[in-house]
């Protein structure tokens, strides 16, 4: 499904949550932490500023990013894919 976010919004596909602890204990779905890392799937055109110009986004499609645990709005596409839509300012870092 193609999706074009508006203004400074970004579409992110969350990475899978860890299913095992470092010690090898398998975690049930209810005990898994909500993921905070994801891959950018689509980017809006940028943030509109008061002087009428548009500030280009710092992230691009394919970037791996770190975001707040409860940031963004969760959506499910027709294909059953779970995605997040959030403002670019809710992204904390680009992972290198």
Buried (B, 14 or more C-beta within 10 A) or exposed (E): EEEEBEEBBBBBBBEEBEEEEEEEEEEEEEEEEEBBBBBBBBBBBBBEEEEEEEEEBEBEEEBBBEBEEEBBEEEEEEEEEEBBBBBBEBBEEEEE
